[in-house]
Amino acid sequence: MRLWTTLVAATLMVGTAVASPSLKVTSISELSQLPTPLPYPYDEKANADAQVNAVLAAAKAQHKLAFIDLGGNWCGDCRVLASLMELPEIKRFVDTHYVVTTVDVGRFNKNLQIPARWGITSRLEGVPAVLIVDPNTNTLVDKGHIAALADARHMTPQAIGDWLAQWAR
C-alpha cells in the first residue's frame, strides 16, 4: 500500500510539474495604465539571423524556450506588448521561462527568413507575431497561434499574461 501511495503521489507531482505555470498580472488592470511613451523595441539594423541563433543557443543552455517577437516599431500592438513585458511580474515570469529577442520585419518585407525557418512562408497574419521555439527540438511550440497577440491593444493585460503562460514550462 505504501508503494501505491508513493506512486500516486509521484504521478501527481509529475502531472503538476508538466502543467503550465500561471501568471497573475497585478500591477495594472488596463493597458491605458502602461507607462508612456511606449518603447520602440525593434532594432531595424540588427542582424536577425545572428539574433535568432544567439537566442536559440542561450535558451538551450538555460533550459528555457526561445521567444522570438516579430514586428515593427510602426506597430502599436507591438509597442504595447513590449511595454507590457516590462511590467515587474511579467518580466520576472518571462525571464524565468523564456529567452527573448525582437526581430524587425519592416512592413512585412524584411527578415522573413526567420519565420520561414519554422515553415511559415506565407504572409504573416499580423504583428506582433510571436514564435515560441523549443531549442532542443527546434520546433515551434505555438504553431497556429503566432499572431494571437496581433490585436494586443484590445486585449486585457491578464489575457496577454495568460497567453504568455500557456506556452511556458
Sequence and secondary structure as in RCSB ss.txt:
>XXXX:A:sequence
MRLWTTLVAATLMVGTAVASPSLKVTSISELSQLPTPLPYPYDEKANADAQVNAVLAAAKAQHKLAFIDLGGNWC
GDCRVLASLMELPEIKRFVDTHYVVTTVDVGRFNKNLQIPARWGITSRLEGVPAVLIVDPNTNTLVDKGHIAALA
DARHMTPQAIGDWLAQWAR
>XXXX:A:secstr
 HHHHHHHHHHHHHHHHHS       S SSGGGS SS      TTS HHHHHHHHHHHHHHHT EEEEEEE TT 
HHHHHHHHHTTSHHHHHHHHHHEEEEEEE TTTTS THHHHTTT  S  SSSSEEEEEETTTTEETTTT TTTTT
TGGGS HHHHHHHHHHH  
